[in-house]
Amino acid sequence: MRKMLAAVSRVLSGAAQKPASRVLVASRNFANDATFEIKKCDLHRLEEGPPVTTVLTREDGLKYYRMMQTVRRMELKADQLYKQKIIRGFCHLCDGQEACCVGLEAGINPTDHLITAYRAHGFTFTRGLSVREILAELTGRKGGCAKGKGGSMHMYAKNFYGGNGIVGAQGQIFEAYNMAALWKLPCIFICENNRYGMGTSVERAAASTDYYKRGDFIPGLRVDGMDILCVREATRFAAAYCRSGKGPILMELQTYRYHGHSMSDPGVSYRTREEIQEVRSKSDPIMLLKDRMVNSNLASVEELKEIDVEVRKEIEDAAQFATADPEPPLEELGYHIYSSDPPFEVRGANQWIKFKSVS
């Protein structure tokens, strides 16, 4: 009986162990960080510039990748919603320029203030607002970051004042240069040079395309704006320069937009499809970061694909909210003109129409 029980025990034990022997457990040790060479910045009135090597941690790399993919997918979703006539009015997309907004945010502090012109969706996200709030603002819904009353060109967050709707409305630039230099203000002026002013190439529009020198007496940097690490290091350098009390500095970020100037611009009447495809294939900011991380064992292709899937789901969920959320009621048209004033009346289209304004 004991021999029989022992035999049965061995059989059962072997049966229990067999499935485990067929389980394949894959594990991989990733590097914690890696050092990369980055393009040297062109300098104006500076003896030295940002470093030409930088360290990227695995944690930061994954964060930057997710943020850039989120901005890219958010802008593509905005394109789709616009073509479905769910988003109306002006809409300026920044896909292709993700390294600028993500790299800039990586080089400054959350307490720093950021002012931008239009093409501001990416900056709105990196300043801390959710995709849901941004898409809902684009569709004019109550859940938008400006309660559905700002749209593409008027988005705001803490320490972020973005999307001025008039070209140049973010500052009379040369007057601002002069005042900032006179008062030694800690201000970084940034030119996102995406190579086209609406439908005109910079070579056709400017006798000098050295925009980083336009500050004249203000020092300047010309930065590879398609490389998030270049943008991050240049921003850190510029911020340290300003914080040291030396006054303002100017950065030109050489970048590229894949869409046209706005959604009303197909973007191929003044440039070829081949030009756009060449930039996509050789200089895409997301692709450059992905290749660096995979080749340096900071991440695997499979891991980054999982991030892509998660980002797509986040965007789809946000888009569903942005189309289902109600529009603000008409009686709230005059709300939020001031932040902390007592209620008052606002005249409508004629003197008999009045709207109440509540802060």
Beta strands, then each sheet from edge to edge (+ up, - down):
strand 1: 33-37
strand 2: 42-44
strand 3: 53-57
strand 4: 114-115
strand 5: 155-157
strand 6: 160-162
strand 7: 188-193
strand 8: 196-197
strand 9: 200-201
strand 10: 220-224
strand 11: 249-254
strand 12: 344-347
strand 13: 354-357
sheet 1: 1+ 3-
sheet 2: 2+ 10- 11- 7-
sheet 3: 4+ 6+ 5-
sheet 4: 8+ 9-
sheet 5: 12+ 13-
end
